[in-house]
Amino acid sequence: GFYEAADYDINWVLLNAVLEAGSQDALDVIPLIPTISNNMYGASGWCKLNDDDDRDIINYDVWGIDYVDGVPKFVRYGVFDGASGKVSWDTSLVTP
C-alpha cells in the first residue's frame, strides 16, 4: 500500500542523505533531505516536499465508515488530487 511505499521512499532519501553527508549526524543529514527528496521519484511517487516539508503534490484517498451488509466498514468515498486541489467523489456512495 501507500504507507509501505512511503516508508520505503523515506528510507532511500535518508540513506542518500547519509551517504552524501558522509555522516550519520542529524545536523549534517537533515539539511540535505529537501534537495534529495525533490529530485527523487520513488515507489510512492514524486517525493518533492513543500515549504512545510510535507509531500508537495500527492493524491489522498477520502475514507469514511459506512454499513456494508449491516457491518460497519471503511469505505473510500473519493480521492483528493494534489495537482488540481480537487476531490473526485464516488457519486454512487455519496449521493442518496
Buried (B, 14 or more C-beta within 10 A) or exposed (E): EEEEEBEEBBEBBBEBBBEEBEEEEEEBBEEBBBEBBEEBEBEBBBBBBEEEEEBBEBBEEBEEEEEEEEEEEEBEBBBBBBEEEEEEEEEEEEEE
